[in-house]
Amino acid sequence: MVSATALCHGAATVVNAIATGKGAAFGIGLETKVKVELLESSDISVVTKGLEEDPKLVRLCVQKALKTSGYNYGATVTTESNIPVARGLKSSSAVANAAVLATFGALAKKHGRITGMRIDKNETRQVLEVGREAVKPELMVDLGVQAAKEAGVTITGALDDATAAFFGGFAVTDNLQNKVLRKGDLESANVVIFVPKQKSYTKDFDVPKAKLFSREIDTIW
């Protein structure tokens, strides 16, 4: 069967969405790679290299991409990442994006095609076609957000994180309405990231305490 490998970058927070449901984030250069090999069986197995990620999230991402496309394949999924887990660098969003993208990439090889669309003289974007339909990037982000909610690795859906991780640049979103309000490019720059030794998982976040600052956070947003 066919396989495809996708790469997605991490991101960092500008405004955390947990208190109000509205957030903003920007992309960073740390990255996650996911390889999806389609199988005739219905089983989906996940192999993690390096840093650990929740296999449930990756499995759900692949399942959703397959179901959306109308196919019932299984898959062997291999993930590899240099994004520290549970440190606020959007490792879950990155692996979700990459898993969905790699699945559609494999489907495009099997049942469609992969082409390039020239945006301007300096940029060409890859287009995945499954059947005769081009797969929209926004759909891929949305499927990853849905999977993250079902896997319990996010509180708001983290649309801001997922959008910034997928497209790069910055993203401003209303996660409760599942709407991207603004996104765009940022000037490339070197950044220094402090990575604490202690992990802090989003699912363990004290939501009531965060909501005490809702007014201030909404003003910043």
Secondary structure, DSSP 8 states (H G I E B T S, - for coil): --EEEEEEEEEEEEE-STTTSEEEEEEEEEEEEEEEEEESSS-EEEEEEES---HHHHHHHHHHHHHHHT---EEEEEEEE-S-TTSSS-HHHHHHHHHHHHHHHHHHHHHEEEEEEEEETTEEEEEEEETTEE--HHHHHHHHHHHHHHHT--SS--HHHHHHHHH-SEEEEETTTTEEEEEE------------SS---GGG--HHHHHTTHHHHHHH-
